Amino acid sequence: MKRKKRTEILIEGSHELAKSLANEIEQKYSVSSLQEPEHGLVMLKVRETSKKSLFYLGEVLVTECKAKVEGKIGIGIVKGDFPELAYHLAVVDAAFLGNLPETKSWAGILESEKQYLEEKRKAKNEAILKTKVSFETMDV
Amino acid sequence: MGYVAVKGGTQAIEEAIKRLKYERLHKEQVLETGQIEAGMRGLIDQVMSESSLYNEKLAALAIKQAEGNPEEAVFLLRAYRSTLPRKHCSQIIESEDMKVERRISASFKDIPGGQILGAATDYTHRLLDFNLMNETEKTVKEWLSAYAIENSSIEELMNGPELVLPKVLDYLRKEGLIPPLENNDAEPDDVTRESLEFPSSRSQRLQILTRGETGAVTSLAYAVIRGYGALHPTVGELRVGSLPIYVGHPNEEGSDEDEYYIGNIKATEAEMLMPFMAEKEKGSKELEFEIGYGLCFGQNETKAIAMGILDNCLEHPDNSFPSHNEEFVLLHIDSVESTGFISHLKMPHYVTFQSKLDSVRKTKGKTEEREEVRSI
């Protein structure tokens, strides 16, 4: 699974999932923390739709961490104040970069968490769609 | 009269700070930041937007410390922001990727995807709800549980639609009602890194407008519509929802699929349609539309609409109207700058005021001398 989808599942899903995957790596490999989780900012670059040009909307607080596993440096970065999650994400990222055998077995776990998130999202969307206006033309 | 440098007041200042703490605490109620975060969504969104820093927890803390005063909370957050390193810049965020929670158009009844009211105060009666005085955790849980049951009974839940909706503007562009445009990926300017100079760039204007003080931005836009401007806007599309944020790997080139998802932010976007008579060949005129653009953190619809109005004003400089003058608008809407300058007037100005008094005394003295000479 590619990083974009994987990080979305691990951040939007239960944080326990990232923890359990990272723990699995920690038990089998030597993990070193190159950068302890620390706060920083990410500037948001957005496209406006009038002239289709770019501008900066503002910054978002993030927690970032770097971890090394089997010579590969993984990065964990998440919006907000989540030092543990940032560390677990970094370990998982390093594991995927090193193509460690454990990552092969994670595909199913990640996929089922993705399904769970989809169900949650759909339920939310359905509730929102109850506020969709149904216009009726009046006889005047 | 000579000027004398003075010092002192340290003890008084320390006691004044204690007094401030006393005012916050003397009712012996501890206001938890979690409660502020959960129950003061509007204020949190306003403070995050004006401070240009998106984090609900920090905004709640700033609001607590500032005793609910937005200008002070924004000041605190801006100061905190300046202590943090900027680690990355996000990949380009496209608002068409917004997961919509509310989306309306005042221009078109039938828009692709429909009019979705979402959470809005627009249709409430604005009568004080005294039941809230007696709201308890139990009543809250009961309501939430009933709401969840109500929604779980929706048929075909598993096949629910994706709420990423087409833009009204794209529809108009396809229809040829507004001219099509290519993306302009020129790097934007950043007013937090380089001071604003005039004439400003579009990216500078939009950045200052989005972090502008909500009341100031709204007031100026209101003035435009009342006649201190030359616009007649309509809301083409207003949407509220979450925008996903992605960051590229700092050292490696990769495909879009190798980006890091870091979370999402809630934002409000307003696309304002401004009709104008465009001059065509042989002196003929034709009605066309321009778009004013507004986007801000959180759900703050008035601000996003007002930003859209001012954006279009500033695209058409006109010294007949202050609202079309970029220097007038951009230099006066920032919360920290305007409240900072106004409130600094209460700080000691003993020396400058004494100097003015001296001038008045001298002038008065000369006048009296002259009157004495005349009377002789």
Chai-1 contact restraints between the chains, C-beta under 6 A:
chainA,res_idxA,chainB,res_idxB,connection_type,confidence,min_distance_angstrom,max_distance_angstrom,comment,restraint_id
A,K2,B,E257,contact,1.0,0.0,6.0,A-B,restraint_1
A,R3,B,D258,contact,1.0,0.0,6.0,A-B,restraint_2
A,K4,B,E257,contact,1.0,0.0,6.0,A-B,restraint_3
A,K4,B,E259,contact,1.0,0.0,6.0,A-B,restraint_4
A,K4,B,Y261,contact,1.0,0.0,6.0,A-B,restraint_5
A,T7,B,Y260,contact,1.0,0.0,6.0,A-B,restraint_6
A,T7,B,Y261,contact,1.0,0.0,6.0,A-B,restraint_7
A,E8,B,Y261,contact,1.0,0.0,6.0,A-B,restraint_8
A,I11,B,G263,contact,1.0,0.0,6.0,A-B,restraint_9
A,H39,B,L84,contact,1.0,0.0,6.0,A-B,restraint_10
A,G40,B,L84,contact,1.0,0.0,6.0,A-B,restraint_11
A,G40,B,P85,contact,1.0,0.0,6.0,A-B,restraint_12
A,G40,B,K87,contact,1.0,0.0,6.0,A-B,restraint_13
A,L41,B,L84,contact,1.0,0.0,6.0,A-B,restraint_14
A,L41,B,R86,contact,1.0,0.0,6.0,A-B,restraint_15
A,V42,B,H88,contact,1.0,0.0,6.0,A-B,restraint_16
A,V42,B,S90,contact,1.0,0.0,6.0,A-B,restraint_17
A,M43,B,R86,contact,1.0,0.0,6.0,A-B,restraint_18
A,M43,B,C89,contact,1.0,0.0,6.0,A-B,restraint_19
A,L44,B,S90,contact,1.0,0.0,6.0,A-B,restraint_20
A,K45,B,C89,contact,1.0,0.0,6.0,A-B,restraint_21
A,K45,B,S90,contact,1.0,0.0,6.0,A-B,restraint_22
A,K45,B,I92,contact,1.0,0.0,6.0,A-B,restraint_23
A,V46,B,I93,contact,1.0,0.0,6.0,A-B,restraint_24
A,R47,B,I92,contact,1.0,0.0,6.0,A-B,restraint_25
A,R47,B,E94,contact,1.0,0.0,6.0,A-B,restraint_26
A,E48,B,Y293,contact,1.0,0.0,6.0,A-B,restraint_27
A,T49,B,L169,contact,1.0,0.0,6.0,A-B,restraint_28
A,T49,B,E271,contact,1.0,0.0,6.0,A-B,restraint_29
A,S50,B,I291,contact,1.0,0.0,6.0,A-B,restraint_30
A,S50,B,Y293,contact,1.0,0.0,6.0,A-B,restraint_31
A,K52,B,L181,contact,1.0,0.0,6.0,A-B,restraint_32
A,K52,B,N183,contact,1.0,0.0,6.0,A-B,restraint_33
A,K52,B,N184,contact,1.0,0.0,6.0,A-B,restraint_34
A,S53,B,N184,contact,1.0,0.0,6.0,A-B,restraint_35
A,S53,B,R202,contact,1.0,0.0,6.0,A-B,restraint_36
A,L54,B,P188,contact,1.0,0.0,6.0,A-B,restraint_37
A,F55,B,P188,contact,1.0,0.0,6.0,A-B,restraint_38
A,F55,B,S203,contact,1.0,0.0,6.0,A-B,restraint_39
A,F55,B,L206,contact,1.0,0.0,6.0,A-B,restraint_40
A,F55,B,Q207,contact,1.0,0.0,6.0,A-B,restraint_41
A,Y56,B,P188,contact,1.0,0.0,6.0,A-B,restraint_42
A,Y56,B,D190,contact,1.0,0.0,6.0,A-B,restraint_43
A,Y56,B,Q207,contact,1.0,0.0,6.0,A-B,restraint_44
A,L57,B,T210,contact,1.0,0.0,6.0,A-B,restraint_45
A,G58,B,S52,contact,1.0,0.0,6.0,A-B,restraint_46
A,E59,B,L53,contact,1.0,0.0,6.0,A-B,restraint_47
A,V60,B,Y54,contact,1.0,0.0,6.0,A-B,restraint_48
A,L61,B,N55,contact,1.0,0.0,6.0,A-B,restraint_49
A,E64,B,K87,contact,1.0,0.0,6.0,A-B,restraint_50
A,I77,B,Y260,contact,1.0,0.0,6.0,A-B,restraint_51
A,I77,B,I262,contact,1.0,0.0,6.0,A-B,restraint_52
A,V78,B,I262,contact,1.0,0.0,6.0,A-B,restraint_53
A,K79,B,I262,contact,1.0,0.0,6.0,A-B,restraint_54
A,K79,B,G263,contact,1.0,0.0,6.0,A-B,restraint_55
A,K122,B,G160,contact,1.0,0.0,6.0,A-B,restraint_56
A,N125,B,G160,contact,1.0,0.0,6.0,A-B,restraint_57
A,N125,B,L163,contact,1.0,0.0,6.0,A-B,restraint_58
A,E126,B,I154,contact,1.0,0.0,6.0,A-B,restraint_59
A,E126,B,L157,contact,1.0,0.0,6.0,A-B,restraint_60
A,E126,B,G160,contact,1.0,0.0,6.0,A-B,restraint_61
A,A127,B,N151,contact,1.0,0.0,6.0,A-B,restraint_62
A,I128,B,E101,contact,1.0,0.0,6.0,A-B,restraint_63
A,I128,B,G118,contact,1.0,0.0,6.0,A-B,restraint_64
A,T131,B,I116,contact,1.0,0.0,6.0,A-B,restraint_65
A,T131,B,L117,contact,1.0,0.0,6.0,A-B,restraint_66
A,T131,B,G118,contact,1.0,0.0,6.0,A-B,restraint_67
A,K132,B,G114,contact,1.0,0.0,6.0,A-B,restraint_68
A,K132,B,I116,contact,1.0,0.0,6.0,A-B,restraint_69
A,V133,B,Q115,contact,1.0,0.0,6.0,A-B,restraint_70
A,F135,B,K109,contact,1.0,0.0,6.0,A-B,restraint_71
